[in-house]
C-alpha cells in the first residue's frame, strides 16, 4: 500500500525498505540518487529531491520505492501498480510518459 507524507516536498513510499528486504534474505539491487539537479526538480525550483528503488535481482520486480520531491505523492502510485501487476523493472523502463513530468523520471530510477 503506497503511503505519502504531504509535506513540502512530499515523501512517498511503497513496498519494502532496504532493511526489510535484507531481513527477508532477498537478493536485490538498490538504485538511489539525489535528484535536485534533474530538470523536473530544477524547473519547479525544488531544493530537495531524491529516490531509492529496490529491485529483485532474480525476478527483476520492484520490491520497494521511496521518493522525496515534486509529485512524489502521484509517482509512487505507478510503482504501486507495477508491483501489484508484477511488471518487471525492464518493462516499466520501456514505457513512455509525458515529458517533462516527474513520472517521466521513472525510467532513470530503474
N, C-alpha and C positions, 0 to 999 in steps of 0.2 A: 504494500500500500504506500503510495507516494505521500510524503509529508512536506510541508512548507512552513518556514518561519517568515511571516510577512513583515520583514524589517527592510531597512534600506542599506545595502542591497538585499534582495530576498535570498534565503538559503533554502535549498530543497534537497531531498534525498529519497531514494527508493532502493530496496533490496538490502544486501549485506554490507556491513562495514568491513574494512580490511581485517580487523581483529576477529570478527565473526567468521569470515571465510577461512582464516588461518586456523581457528579453533576447530572448524569442521574438517580440517585436513585437505582442503581443496587446493589444487594446483591452479594458480591464476596469475595473470599479469596485471599490473597496475599502471594506468596512464593517468598522469596528473600534470597540471601546469597552471601557473599564474597567467591569466589571460588579459590583464589590463592593457596590454599593447595590441590586442586583437581589434580589428576595425569595429566590431559590434560593440565593444566596451568603449572604445575611444569616441565613436560617433555620438554616444549617449553621455559622454563625459563621466563615466563611471570609474572612480579611482580604485575600486576593489572588485576583482573578478577572478574566479579560479574554478577548477573542476578536478574530480577524481573519479575514474571509472574502473571497475574491476571486471575482468573478462576471463572466463574459464579457459584454461589452456587446452583442455581436451575437447570440449564441445563448442567453443567459440561463442558461448552465450554470455550475455551481460549478467553479472552476478549482483552488481550494485552500481549506483551512480549518485554522486554528491556534487551539487552545483551551487556556486555563490556568484551572484551577479545579475545583470539585466535579464529579466524574463525567466529566471530560473524556475519560478512557480509554474510556468507553462511548458518549458522544455522538458522538465522532469517527467511530464505525462507521456512523452514519446518514448522515453526509456522504459517507463512502466508498461506501455503497450508492447514494446519489443520483448520485454521479459515475460509478459503474460502469454504472448503468442510463440515464444521460444524462437524468435527471429535471430539468427546468428549475427554477430557483430559485422562480419564481412558483407552481409546482405543489407543491414541497416546503413552501412557506409556507402552503398551504391545508390541510395535514394537521393533524389534531387529536391531541395527545399528552396523556397523563395529567398532571394538574396537582396540586400543584406539583412538577415534576421538572425536572432540568437539561435533559432532552430538550425539554420544552415551551418552552424559551427559543430554540430554533432559529428559530422564526418571527420573532423580533425581530432575529436576526443576519443576515437576508437583505434 
